[in-house]
Amino acid sequence: MYFRKKQSGGRTYLQIAESERDGNSVGQRVIATLGRLDELNVSGQLERLLASGARLCEKAMVLHASRNGEATTVCIKRIGPSLLFDRLWEESGCKRVIEEFSEKDGRKFALERAVFITVLHRLMRGGSDLSAERWKEDYRIAGTEEIGLHQLYRTMAFLGEELENENQQGATLVPRCRKDAIEERLFLERRDLFSRLDLVFMDTTSLYFEGNG
């Protein structure tokens, strides 16, 4: 149903109508004529009618106000990227491995969450740690509310920290750092994908076997 204006005798009337189908054609059916539009406006009856109906359709009023820029915006947070990549982050083992390294180092803040912010920021936009700290304010990322810029700096320093001498085996042009150890641990977590032989397919059309058995 909808409102429509009807011209008659030089005056404009306000009606409530609805569309209805008759075979292959669609027509309009008048449900009620509310009266002359100018009189409804002067008397305030139209405003009272709409206000009364608005109590039954608050959602529509809010959406209409939002589309027209009339709604008051308190806070807008994007949640999609975090919901998707947080699950991949956990299932791939990144969350668990970084938390283990963080516990061994005795960090007092959520270092794993700080690493996740920087990774997600680079996936979505890219830029410096300062850019990441500002970027995260527009996203709802669980556990990152208390992480500030100085903690992102400390996180990068943690990842770039050189390993002890006994862990420098295999170093090339630059010393091995904490990031290398984390990457190797993640590889070990997933190496069973490539190191086990479950099934062998053999094409016997061009091969034969001989033996005493």
Secondary structure, DSSP 8 states (H G I E B T S, - for coil): -EEEEEEETTEEEEEEEEEEEETTEEEEEEEEEEEEHHHHHHHTHHHHHHHHHHTT-HHHHHHHHHHTT-S------B-HHHHHHHHHHHHTTHHHHHHHHHHHHT-SS-HHHHHHHHHHHHHHT---HHHHHHHGGGB--TT-TT--HHHHHHHHHHHT-B--GGG-TT--SS--BHHHHHHHHHHHHHGGGTS--------TTS-------
